[in-house]
Amino acid sequence: MQGECQPLTTPGAMSAHLYRTFKRQLSSLMARLASRPALTPAELLALRPRRVLIVRQHNQMGDMVCATPVLRAIRETFPGAEILLVTAPVNEEVVLHNPHLDHVVTFDQKMWRRPSDFFRFVGRLRNYRADVAFVLSSVSFSVTSSAIALFSGARYVVGGDSAPFGWDISRHAFSLEMPSDPVQKIHAVEHNLAPLRAIGISTDDTSTVVVPAPEETAYARRILTDLGLLPGFWAIHPGAGKKQNVWPAERFAEVASRAVAAGEKILLLHGPADAGPLAELTGLLADEIGSGVKVAPACPVGVGAALLQQANRFLCNDTGVMHMAGALRVPTVTLFGPTDPALWKPPAPEVVVVRSGGRLPDRRGEEFGWMENIDVDSVWEAWKGLPGRPLIS
């Protein structure tokens, strides 16, 4: 009958629906039990907290880099506070040496299945004795981040409104709700800042921050010595976390070959998700590997950032390392396909976008077929036209 609710047709769909319903009901109950005293924006700004806890569990590196201006905003608002950030292990090195933080602690989702590790983690947070905890979100609401903030024992918990994401948590548990928008309509940096600006926490400096440690810079220089490279090389990162954002390896190879023919040295950077594109690219550049083209070893994120600091210029897809390059102010050409650069291009003038002119037919789905529409000549002209950068001593 028209207008009737349609039944769940498979046992799997029914199980998933029941699990989501149970999780929402349980989280709502727990939120009521863990409720914090109410707080107005004016009262928050007048708090003068001694210790601030920030929880941001999102595990995308680019998202975390785009959230670093939020850390600056909180530091500028509470300059006398000690600030601790809880983040996912994958992002520890992105923020470990951030000047706006005093401590970084990681929370691995596996801790939920290891009670002893979880209780040690909670004990550490409770011993920190935060006066106020901030739960940061972007285009999703993290129940885990909310739970961490509430388990921490912080007197006040401030976070985004969970209702637009289908959760009944923030209105029961949080001291102060910030506005939330599940749809990103503005640049990622501004989208991260908007909820805090709405309650009076802001900054005039929206530049992103990634800071390699001195020991990471020393390690990077040893790598360059072992590879026989001097600072001022040109760097390429051929992979991306999303397959639809990867420019074809043969086109990266053509651009690299043109640079070598022009007398430049190329360093290929890569991460754990880049094995396929890297293998394809090194196969195409077999005659130049070891002479004009060098391959960096697998290395931690911080060391990769230190290597980028020694590069004259950089070429990459739309992926996390693009945001790291923008934060380091490395002259960069980045290749955009299905993603809108108005929302995701790093907010640094040194980063130049070459964007696909449209989508070619591709059976893999609507997000594929864009990168194949970026031609080699456009990328080469943009890359060689970059001003380069002074060497970092």
Secondary structure, 3 states (H helix, E strand, C coil): CCCCCCCCCCHHHHHHHHHHHHHHHHHHHHHHHCCCCCCCHHHHHCCCCCEEEEEECCCCHHHHHHHHHHHHHHHHHCCCCEEEEEECHHHHHHHCCCCCCCEEEECCHHHHHCHHHHHHHHHHHHHHCCCEEEECCCCCCCHHHHHHHHHCCCCEEEEECCHHHCCCCHHHHCCEEECCCCCCCCCHHHHHHHHHHCCCCCCCCCCCCCCCCHHHHHHHHHHHHHHCCCCCCEEEECCCCCHHHCCCHHHHHHHHHHHHHCCCCEEECCCHHHHHHHHHHHHHCCCCECCCEEECCCCCHHHHHHHHHCCCEEEEECCHHHHHHHHCCCCEEEEECCCCHHHHCCCCCCEEEEECCCCCCCCCCCCCCCHHHCCHHHHHHHHHCCCCCCCCC
